[in-house]
Amino acid sequence: MRFRTPQFQYSLHDAKDFGFSAAKHLGIPKDAILEWEFAKKSLDVRHKSPKFQATLTIEVPNDPSLMKKLEQAGCVAPEIPVTLPKFSKRECPPHVCIVGAGPSGLFAAMVFAEAGFKVDIFERGKSVYERSHDIAALMHRGVLNPESNICFGEGGAGTYSDGKLMTRTKSRYIPLILDRFVQFGADRSVRYEAHPHIGTDRLMPILIEIRKWLESKGVQYHFESHVDDVWIDNGRCHGILINGEKLRFDAVFLGIGHSADDLYERLHAQRVAMAPKPFAIGVRVEHPQALINSIQYGSYADHPLLPPAEYAVRFNDEHLPSVFSFCMCPGGRVIASQTTQSTRVVNGMSGSKRNGKYANSALVVQVDDSMYEPGPLGGLHWIRKIEQKAAMQSRSAFAPAQGMMDFLKKKVPGAAPKTTYSPGTYPADMHAILPARICQALEAALPVFDRQMRGFVTENANFIGIESRTSSPVRILRSENYQTVGIEGLYPIGEGAGYAGGITSCALDGISAALSMIGD
């Protein structure tokens, strides 16, 4: 018999004999649990006394007295795994174009493949392993390929990140998404961890397996295929324009990501309904991982059962915009994320083991449309000007960097601080790059963060700039059926559409849009 337990807490000491701890909590003998697996697991680091919290799925003998004890303990039947609906077969299935091989596009393709649709995926960048050579050239030699980089290529911008799968979005399909990642090679822990992550090193082979599966279902990939425009006529999207040629499709799904400036401009020129969207901008902050472990875990900082520590901080003030941490990468490194030679953009990444010596996180300030020129693309143009300012004093792909204390003192460093960013940094004053209101908010927030996490403000922390692509500054307006307002057959999805952010929520958006079109 299988049951799902209520949530219970256990200490680091209890974790050494977890089976005994679980049985004790349920009030049953240890040997009564034939098999068990985590259903949910999280870590509580409050009060510098780390404790785990867990919910289990257990297998026990069909014994009436045991059943009674488990029911008294609050155990229930396990949840039934969620699956996609059964699709009806069609004699002449629609032919769908997906622009972008990021999570929204790939998961939409999975739905269509199982429904028997014809699917073509057009990706402006390269396949994941070819893409990795271009990224290596950027990171080690400062050579940027504008069409194959951290933002463009198979898997989208999330491929070269921490591979975080956490989302605040609620949907019955979230477990299905996590199961698919496990099916294609992710560790089983992503199903139950409160903050699941895959790691860059594992994301690449997972994408290969996803591609093999989709191709086995008849999906056609087209790499290094830059879509120039969408083909719109009389309120209907008929396909795409690529290399001057019109290609006809029954529907076009735009999973273009947050950096497809040229396509945003073309859509705006065609009067596709768009609007500015709130976003955030700031810096990457980097600390020694050992310091973050000490702040979060106290005397348990070196405990072998504890993972590299994470953190989340937030500052709210009625007179200043909000400041918050985002995309925190324990044991990671800072990487170059620009898509043009004339800009400097940074992001964070880490591997599955998160075993690097440094922790980094975006430290960003909320931006709304009062800070820039009006219009759907006002925020996009505003961001790019700041990114260009960050590149003006650098050579190669060097990024601006400044010690946290130097930033607070408004002191320009004499030399670039040591960071994990490659190809390298140059000493900079972030006040000369970021708008004054952004700097004012950061200055006000840092002392508050230091009260939340004693030791956060330190000579050992550095700012690397700039962190400007936390999300799309543009929203392509769509109806409840996921089609663009006023245009049939055009489905904007994922982060580039302005309706999702992060791997899991983008995957969910792709699934939901595909199901909306199928309508079974």
VOPA-717797 format. One record per residue (C-alpha): residue number from 1; x, y, z; residue in one letter. Coordinates in nm, 3 decimals, decimal comma. Example, Ala and Ser with C-alpha at 12.3 -4.5 7.8 and 13.67 -1.06 7.14 Angstrom:
> 1:1,230:-0,450:0,780:A
> 2:1,367:-0,106:0,714:S
! end
This chain:
> 1:0,000:0,000:0,000:M
> 2:0,123:0,348:-0,086:R
> 3:0,066:0,659:0,124:F
> 4:0,175:1,020:0,127:R
> 5:0,286:1,146:0,466:T
> 6:0,217:1,489:0,612:P
> 7:0,511:1,729:0,627:Q
> 8:0,748:1,673:0,916:F
> 9:1,073:1,829:1,029:Q
> 10:1,400:1,653:1,101:Y
> 11:1,743:1,766:1,213:S
> 12:2,084:1,714:1,057:L
> 13:2,144:1,444:1,318:H
> 14:1,819:1,267:1,222:D
> 15:1,924:1,272:0,856:A
> 16:2,197:1,018:0,931:K
> 17:1,925:0,754:0,985:D
> 18:1,637:0,905:0,797:F
> 19:1,427:0,586:0,784:G
> 20:1,420:0,570:1,163:F
> 21:1,332:0,940:1,189:S
> 22:1,040:0,906:0,945:A
> 23:0,903:0,595:1,117:A
> 24:0,930:0,760:1,457:K
> 25:0,735:1,061:1,334:H
> 26:0,460:0,835:1,195:L
> 27:0,448:0,620:1,507:G
> 28:0,527:0,294:1,322:I
> 29:0,821:0,048:1,330:P
> 30:1,110:0,133:1,099:K
> 31:1,085:-0,204:0,919:D
> 32:0,718:-0,129:0,834:A
> 33:0,840:0,113:0,565:I
> 34:0,924:-0,114:0,272:L
> 35:1,018:0,169:0,035:E
> 36:1,014:0,546:0,050:W
> 37:1,089:0,848:-0,163:E
> 38:1,068:1,222:-0,114:F
> 39:0,754:1,394:-0,235:A
> 40:0,870:1,736:-0,111:K
> 41:1,188:1,849:0,061:K
> 42:1,309:2,189:0,182:S
> 43:1,569:2,340:0,412:L
> 44:1,485:2,585:0,691:D
> 45:1,789:2,796:0,785:V
> 46:1,620:3,032:1,028:R
> 47:1,794:3,097:1,361:H
> 48:2,123:2,951:1,227:K
> 49:1,999:2,603:1,317:S
> 50:1,935:2,431:0,982:P
> 51:1,655:2,176:0,969:K
> 52:1,502:1,982:0,682:F
> 53:1,129:1,957:0,615:Q
> 54:0,992:1,671:0,410:A
> 55:0,685:1,495:0,279:T
> 56:0,728:1,132:0,175:L
> 57:0,562:0,873:-0,042:T
> 58:0,595:0,541:0,138:I
> 59:0,519:0,174:0,061:E
> 60:0,394:-0,032:0,357:V
> 61:0,241:-0,381:0,407:P
> 62:-0,137:-0,412:0,380:N
> 63:-0,189:-0,449:0,753:D
> 64:-0,514:-0,312:0,913:P
> 65:-0,348:-0,196:1,236:S
> 66:-0,073:-0,024:1,037:L
> 67:-0,331:0,144:0,813:M
> 68:-0,505:0,285:1,120:K
> 69:-0,182:0,432:1,260:K
> 70:-0,097:0,592:0,929:L
> 71:-0,443:0,746:0,896:E
> 72:-0,415:0,882:1,251:Q
> 73:-0,078:1,032:1,158:A
> 74:-0,242:1,220:0,868:G
> 75:-0,122:1,002:0,579:C
> 76:-0,331:1,008:0,260:V
> 77:-0,333:0,839:-0,078:A
> 78:-0,051:0,963:-0,306:P
> 79:-0,130:1,210:-0,580:E
> 80:-0,209:1,070:-0,923:I
> 81:0,058:1,175:-1,178:P
> 82:-0,063:1,440:-1,421:V
> 83:-0,056:1,357:-1,791:T
> 84:-0,145:1,548:-2,105:L
> 85:-0,498:1,501:-2,243:P
> 86:-0,557:1,227:-2,498:K
> 87:-0,563:1,388:-2,840:F
> 88:-0,797:1,288:-3,118:S
> 89:-0,634:1,186:-3,447:K
> 90:-0,671:1,419:-3,745:R
> 91:-0,660:1,324:-4,109:E
> 92:-0,485:1,647:-4,204:C
> 93:-0,300:1,775:-3,893:P
> 94:-0,205:2,144:-3,878:P
> 95:0,149:2,251:-3,958:H
> 96:0,293:2,465:-3,678:V
> 97:0,600:2,689:-3,680:C
> 98:0,783:2,748:-3,352:I
> 99:1,032:3,036:-3,346:V
> 100:1,288:2,975:-3,073:G
> 101:1,419:2,652:-2,917:A
> 102:1,395:2,771:-2,557:G
> 103:1,176:2,603:-2,291:P
> 104:0,847:2,757:-2,411:S
> 105:0,910:2,648:-2,771:G
> 106:1,037:2,300:-2,683:L
> 107:0,749:2,217:-2,449:F
> 108:0,494:2,349:-2,697:A
> 109:0,660:2,121:-2,952:A
> 110:0,624:1,824:-2,715:M
> 111:0,250:1,883:-2,689:V
> 112:0,208:1,918:-3,065:F
> 113:0,424:1,612:-3,131:A
> 114:0,204:1,399:-2,907:E
> 115:-0,105:1,540:-3,079:A
> 116:0,032:1,434:-3,418:G
> 117:0,084:1,787:-3,555:F
> 118:0,356:1,872:-3,804:K
> 119:0,610:2,094:-3,630:V
> 120:0,910:2,296:-3,749:D
> 121:1,137:2,470:-3,496:I
> 122:1,341:2,766:-3,621:F
> 123:1,630:2,871:-3,396:E
> 124:1,853:3,165:-3,485:R
> 125:2,143:3,019:-3,284:G
> 126:2,329:2,691:-3,306:K
> 127:2,274:2,346:-3,159:S
> 128:2,385:2,320:-2,800:V
> 129:2,732:2,169:-2,843:Y
> 130:2,821:2,391:-3,139:E
> 131:2,692:2,683:-2,938:R
> 132:2,923:2,588:-2,650:S
> 133:3,229:2,651:-2,871:H
> 134:3,110:3,007:-2,941:D
> 135:3,046:3,067:-2,571:I
> 136:3,394:2,937:-2,486:A
> 137:3,539:3,184:-2,738:A
> 138:3,345:3,465:-2,569:L
> 139:3,442:3,368:-2,215:M
> 140:3,810:3,299:-2,282:H
> 141:3,899:3,529:-2,572:R
> 142:3,625:3,791:-2,567:G
> 143:3,505:3,695:-2,916:V
> 144:3,128:3,739:-2,950:L
> 145:2,910:3,567:-3,209:N
> 146:2,595:3,784:-3,222:P
> 147:2,385:3,486:-3,334:E
> 148:2,529:3,219:-3,101:S
> 149:2,588:3,319:-2,740:N
> 150:2,441:3,300:-2,389:I
> 151:2,104:3,430:-2,512:C
> 152:2,071:3,269:-2,857:F
> 153:2,089:2,898:-2,933:G
> 154:1,933:2,563:-2,848:E
> 155:1,772:2,575:-2,504:G
> 156:1,755:2,954:-2,491:G
> 157:1,916:3,180:-2,231:A
> 158:1,845:2,932:-1,949:G
> 159:2,085:2,673:-2,088:T
> 160:2,388:2,856:-1,953:Y
> 161:2,257:2,937:-1,609:S
> 162:2,199:2,747:-1,288:D
> 163:1,911:2,560:-1,449:G
> 164:1,668:2,667:-1,178:K
> 165:1,324:2,504:-1,201:L
> 166:1,158:2,684:-0,912:M
> 167:0,850:2,890:-1,002:T
> 168:0,577:3,073:-0,814:R
> 169:0,332:2,993:-1,092:T
> 170:0,063:2,743:-0,994:K
> 171:-0,049:2,475:-1,241:S
> 172:-0,138:2,108:-1,245:R
> 173:0,121:2,069:-1,523:Y
> 174:0,424:2,169:-1,314:I
> 175:0,486:1,807:-1,198:P
> 176:0,461:1,694:-1,561:L
> 177:0,731:1,943:-1,661:I
> 178:0,961:1,823:-1,383:L
> 179:0,894:1,461:-1,480:D
> 180:0,989:1,538:-1,840:R
> 181:1,321:1,684:-1,728:F
> 182:1,388:1,369:-1,525:V
> 183:1,287:1,157:-1,827:Q
> 184:1,550:1,334:-2,036:F
> 185:1,830:1,311:-1,780:G
> 186:1,779:1,547:-1,485:A
> 187:1,836:1,418:-1,132:D
> 188:1,522:1,281:-0,964:R
> 189:1,563:1,544:-0,690:S
> 190:1,412:1,812:-0,916:V
> 191:1,075:1,646:-0,856:R
> 192:1,076:1,717:-0,483:Y
> 193:1,331:1,984:-0,391:E
> 194:1,179:2,317:-0,289:A
> 195:1,447:2,494:-0,498:H
> 196:1,513:2,245:-0,777:P
> 197:1,800:2,305:-1,016:H
> 198:1,971:2,108:-1,291:I
> 199:2,304:2,284:-1,349:G
> 200:2,456:2,400:-1,677:T
> 201:2,668:2,087:-1,715:D
> 202:2,358:1,865:-1,715:R
> 203:2,133:2,092:-1,919:L
> 204:2,333:2,044:-2,236:M
> 205:2,296:1,662:-2,263:P
> 206:1,930:1,696:-2,156:I
> 207:1,866:1,922:-2,456:L
> 208:2,022:1,664:-2,685:I
> 209:1,782:1,399:-2,549:E
> 210:1,484:1,632:-2,590:I
> 211:1,586:1,692:-2,952:R
> 212:1,623:1,318:-3,020:K
> 213:1,277:1,254:-2,875:W
> 214:1,113:1,535:-3,071:L
> 215:1,282:1,430:-3,395:E
> 216:1,160:1,073:-3,338:S
> 217:0,809:1,221:-3,337:K
> 218:0,869:1,399:-3,668:G
> 219:0,961:1,746:-3,541:V
> 220:1,203:1,928:-3,774:Q
> 221:1,479:2,150:-3,628:Y
> 222:1,629:2,439:-3,827:H
> 223:1,936:2,586:-3,655:F
> 224:2,110:2,908:-3,761:E
> 225:1,777:3,016:-3,908:S
> 226:1,718:3,381:-3,826:H
> 227:1,351:3,468:-3,872:V
> 228:1,337:3,815:-4,026:D
> 229:0,967:3,882:-3,976:D
> 230:0,624:3,727:-3,937:V
> 231:0,390:3,714:-4,233:W
> 232:0,072:3,899:-4,136:I
> 233:-0,208:3,987:-4,375:D
> 234:-0,567:4,096:-4,304:N
> 235:-0,553:4,017:-3,934:G
> 236:-0,410:3,670:-3,985:R
> 237:-0,059:3,532:-3,942:C
> 238:0,021:3,311:-4,240:H
> 239:0,379:3,216:-4,155:G
> 240:0,728:3,363:-4,135:I
> 241:0,983:3,541:-4,353:L
> 242:1,330:3,393:-4,352:I
> 243:1,614:3,477:-4,590:N
> 244:1,366:3,679:-4,798:G
> 245:1,138:3,378:-4,845:E
> 246:0,781:3,341:-4,716:K
> 247:0,710:3,008:-4,547:L
> 248:0,344:2,925:-4,487:R
> 249:0,219:2,766:-4,163:F
> 250:-0,118:2,720:-3,996:D
> 251:0,010:2,887:-3,679:A
> 252:0,326:3,059:-3,559:V
> 253:0,442:3,033:-3,197:F
> 254:0,689:3,306:-3,101:L
> 255:0,921:3,188:-2,823:G
> 256:1,183:3,450:-2,906:I
> 257:1,330:3,521:-2,560:G
> 258:1,406:3,857:-2,401:H
> 259:1,686:3,970:-2,634:S
> 260:1,538:3,949:-2,986:A
> 261:1,549:4,326:-3,039:D
> 262:1,528:4,307:-3,417:D
> 263:1,210:4,100:-3,411:L
> 264:1,053:4,326:-3,149:Y
> 265:1,119:4,617:-3,386:E
> 266:0,963:4,434:-3,683:R
> 267:0,654:4,338:-3,481:L
> 268:0,616:4,699:-3,366:H
> 269:0,649:4,818:-3,728:A
> 270:0,365:4,581:-3,822:Q
> 271:0,154:4,731:-3,542:R
> 272:0,135:4,411:-3,345:V
> 273:-0,025:4,498:-3,010:A
> 274:0,257:4,552:-2,758:M
> 275:0,308:4,734:-2,430:A
> 276:0,597:4,816:-2,197:P
> 277:0,637:4,578:-1,904:K
> 278:0,798:4,631:-1,562:P
> 279:1,148:4,487:-1,534:F
> 280:1,459:4,525:-1,318:A
> 281:1,817:4,640:-1,370:I
> 282:2,130:4,647:-1,155:G
> 283:2,447:4,447:-1,101:V
> 284:2,575:4,099:-1,024:R
> 285:2,710:4,084:-0,670:V
> 286:2,973:3,821:-0,592:E
> 287:3,075:3,695:-0,245:H
> 288:3,296:3,408:-0,131:P
> 289:3,067:3,106:-0,097:Q
> 290:3,222:3,028:0,243:A
> 291:3,103:3,369:0,368:L
> 292:2,745:3,306:0,251:I
> 293:2,756:2,960:0,414:N
> 294:2,869:3,120:0,742:S
> 295:2,599:3,389:0,728:I
> 296:2,320:3,139:0,656:Q
> 297:2,430:2,834:0,852:Y
> 298:2,629:2,981:1,144:G
> 299:2,826:2,713:1,327:S
> 300:2,692:2,451:1,083:Y
> 301:2,862:2,618:0,784:A
> 302:3,093:2,324:0,716:D
> 303:2,840:2,046:0,778:H
> 304:2,873:1,782:0,503:P
> 305:2,496:1,731:0,470:L
> 306:2,425:2,094:0,390:L
> 307:2,431:2,224:0,033:P
> 308:2,608:2,549:-0,063:P
> 309:2,393:2,817:0,095:A
> 310:2,148:3,031:-0,098:E
> 311:1,990:3,362:-0,003:Y
> 312:1,713:3,600:-0,101:A
> 313:1,693:3,963:0,009:V
> 314:1,444:4,240:-0,061:R
> 315:1,419:4,611:0,016:F
> 316:1,095:4,813:-0,003:N
> 317:1,066:5,188:0,056:D
> 318:0,782:5,425:-0,022:E
> 319:1,022:5,681:-0,169:H
> 320:1,245:5,450:-0,374:L
> 321:1,192:5,161:-0,614:P
> 322:1,218:4,809:-0,473:S
> 323:1,553:4,630:-0,470:V
> 324:1,585:4,253:-0,461:F
> 325:1,815:3,960:-0,529:S
> 326:1,735:3,739:-0,824:F
> 327:1,873:3,422:-0,983:C
> 328:2,114:3,347:-0,698:M
> 329:2,387:3,101:-0,806:C
> 330:2,567:2,923:-0,519:P
> 331:2,916:2,801:-0,605:G
> 332:2,892:2,963:-0,947:G
> 333:3,052:3,221:-1,172:R
> 334:2,959:3,540:-1,353:V
> 335:2,934:3,522:-1,732:I
> 336:2,901:3,753:-2,033:A
> 337:2,546:3,775:-2,170:S
> 338:2,556:4,053:-2,426:Q
> 339:2,431:3,991:-2,779:T
> 340:2,612:4,280:-2,951:T
> 341:2,971:4,404:-2,949:Q
> 342:2,864:4,748:-2,829:S
> 343:2,697:4,635:-2,504:T
> 344:2,802:4,473:-2,175:R
> 345:2,562:4,243:-1,994:V
> 346:2,628:3,985:-1,722:V
> 347:2,447:3,685:-1,581:N
> 348:2,524:3,402:-1,338:G
> 349:2,571:3,029:-1,387:M
> 350:2,664:2,725:-1,183:S
> 351:2,704:2,353:-1,236:G
> 352:2,499:2,073:-1,085:S
> 353:2,737:2,037:-0,787:K
> 354:2,753:2,411:-0,720:R
> 355:3,105:2,354:-0,591:N
> 356:3,273:2,679:-0,696:G
> 357:3,438:2,907:-0,441:K
> 358:3,211:3,204:-0,509:Y
> 359:2,841:3,282:-0,489:A
> 360:2,674:3,538:-0,712:N
> 361:2,331:3,690:-0,748:S
> 362:2,160:3,962:-0,942:A
> 363:2,103:4,265:-0,722:L
> 364:1,846:4,462:-0,915:V
> 365:1,612:4,759:-0,889:V
> 366:1,252:4,754:-1,008:Q
> 367:1,190:4,973:-1,313:V
> 368:0,857:5,101:-1,445:D
> 369:0,760:5,313:-1,744:D
> 370:0,798:5,639:-1,551:S
> 371:1,176:5,609:-1,589:M
> 372:1,195:5,609:-1,969:Y
> 373:1,038:5,747:-2,286:E
> 374:0,679:5,634:-2,354:P
> 375:0,597:5,366:-2,608:G
> 376:0,603:4,985:-2,621:P
> 377:0,978:4,974:-2,689:L
> 378:1,074:5,261:-2,457:G
> 379:1,213:5,030:-2,189:G
> 380:1,404:4,823:-2,443:L
> 381:1,577:5,130:-2,588:H
> 382:1,651:5,266:-2,238:W
> 383:1,817:4,940:-2,131:I
> 384:2,033:4,918:-2,443:R
> 385:2,169:5,271:-2,388:K
> 386:2,281:5,174:-2,037:I
> 387:2,436:4,851:-2,167:E
> 388:2,626:5,055:-2,426:Q
> 389:2,751:5,294:-2,158:K
> 390:2,888:4,992:-1,968:A
> 391:3,090:4,897:-2,277:A
> 392:3,233:5,237:-2,363:M
> 393:3,543:5,218:-2,143:Q
> 394:3,627:4,852:-2,196:S
> 395:3,837:4,656:-2,437:R
> 396:3,741:4,318:-2,577:S
> 397:3,442:4,191:-2,375:A
> 398:3,565:4,326:-2,041:F
> 399:3,285:4,422:-1,801:A
> 400:3,280:4,705:-1,545:P
> 401:3,351:4,599:-1,186:A
> 402:3,365:4,775:-0,851:Q
> 403:3,400:4,664:-0,491:G
> 404:3,078:4,690:-0,290:M
> 405:3,241:4,919:-0,032:M
> 406:3,390:5,136:-0,308:D
> 407:3,041:5,170:-0,454:F
> 408:2,904:5,290:-0,120:L
> 409:3,195:5,534:-0,085:K
> 410:3,156:5,646:-0,451:K
> 411:3,522:5,557:-0,498:K
> 412:3,657:5,447:-0,836:V
> 413:3,888:5,147:-0,780:P
> 414:4,245:5,186:-0,896:G
> 415:4,243:4,833:-1,033:A
> 416:3,970:4,591:-1,130:A
> 417:3,867:4,367:-0,840:P
> 418:3,924:3,996:-0,873:K
> 419:3,607:3,818:-0,986:T
> 420:3,503:3,496:-1,161:T
> 421:3,396:3,689:-1,470:Y
> 422:3,590:3,604:-1,782:S
> 423:3,730:3,732:-2,013:P
> 424:3,797:4,001:-1,751:G
> 425:3,685:4,327:-1,591:T
> 426:3,790:4,690:-1,585:Y
> 427:3,773:4,922:-1,281:P
> 428:3,458:5,132:-1,299:A
> 429:3,227:5,361:-1,106:D
> 430:2,879:5,210:-1,131:M
> 431:2,736:5,556:-1,054:H
> 432:2,866:5,670:-1,392:A
> 433:2,693:5,381:-1,572:I
> 434:2,364:5,321:-1,393:L
> 435:2,096:5,592:-1,362:P
> 436:2,111:5,795:-1,040:A
> 437:1,778:5,661:-0,911:R
> 438:1,899:5,301:-0,952:I
> 439:2,217:5,378:-0,757:C
> 440:2,022:5,560:-0,485:Q
> 441:1,801:5,255:-0,437:A
> 442:2,102:5,022:-0,418:L
> 443:2,275:5,251:-0,166:E
> 444:1,965:5,254:0,055:A
> 445:1,912:4,879:0,025:A
> 446:2,261:4,754:0,113:L
> 447:2,250:4,847:0,486:P
> 448:1,909:4,680:0,510:V
> 449:2,044:4,365:0,345:F
> 450:2,333:4,369:0,593:D
> 451:2,082:4,368:0,879:R
> 452:1,896:4,079:0,716:Q
> 453:2,224:3,893:0,657:M
> 454:2,502:4,011:0,889:R
> 455:2,823:4,031:0,687:G
> 456:2,656:4,078:0,347:F
> 457:2,813:4,423:0,309:V
> 458:3,185:4,355:0,304:T
> 459:3,517:4,440:0,142:E
> 460:3,506:4,086:0,001:N
> 461:3,202:4,152:-0,219:A
> 462:3,220:4,292:-0,571:N
> 463:2,976:4,435:-0,823:F
> 464:3,003:4,331:-1,189:I
> 465:2,788:4,510:-1,445:G
> 466:2,545:4,522:-1,570:I
> 467:2,255:4,288:-1,493:E
> 468:1,988:4,410:-1,732:S
> 469:1,809:4,110:-1,880:R
> 470:1,623:3,972:-1,583:T
> 471:1,308:3,968:-1,796:S
> 472:1,164:4,115:-2,112:S
> 473:1,085:4,490:-2,100:P
> 474:0,813:4,428:-2,359:V
> 475:0,481:4,243:-2,352:R
> 476:0,319:4,123:-2,675:I
> 477:-0,049:4,152:-2,591:L
> 478:-0,257:3,839:-2,632:R
> 479:-0,610:3,718:-2,566:S
> 480:-0,724:3,441:-2,334:E
> 481:-0,675:3,194:-2,621:N
> 482:-0,302:3,291:-2,628:Y
> 483:-0,327:3,451:-2,973:Q
> 484:-0,200:3,804:-3,027:T
> 485:-0,473:4,065:-2,987:V
> 486:-0,627:4,128:-3,329:G
> 487:-0,417:3,866:-3,513:I
> 488:-0,526:3,506:-3,561:E
> 489:-0,266:3,232:-3,574:G
> 490:0,013:3,422:-3,394:L
> 491:0,091:3,289:-3,046:Y
> 492:0,354:3,483:-2,843:P
> 493:0,485:3,256:-2,566:I
> 494:0,742:3,249:-2,288:G
> 495:0,971:3,519:-2,160:E
> 496:0,996:3,712:-2,486:G
> 497:0,619:3,750:-2,492:A
> 498:0,629:3,902:-2,144:G
> 499:0,411:3,638:-1,976:Y
> 500:0,667:3,411:-1,811:A
> 501:1,018:3,413:-1,670:G
> 502:1,245:3,122:-1,595:G
> 503:1,260:2,770:-1,733:I
> 504:0,956:2,615:-1,567:T
> 505:0,709:2,901:-1,613:S
> 506:0,816:2,936:-1,976:C
> 507:0,771:2,563:-2,033:A
> 508:0,426:2,587:-1,876:L
> 509:0,337:2,883:-2,099:D
> 510:0,434:2,681:-2,406:G
> 511:0,224:2,384:-2,294:I
> 512:-0,078:2,602:-2,215:S
> 513:-0,064:2,787:-2,547:A
> 514:-0,030:2,463:-2,743:A
> 515:-0,326:2,308:-2,560:L
> 516:-0,529:2,620:-2,629:S
> 517:-0,469:2,585:-3,002:M
> 518:-0,539:2,211:-3,008:I
> 519:-0,861:2,257:-2,813:G
> 520:-0,921:1,884:-2,758:D
! end
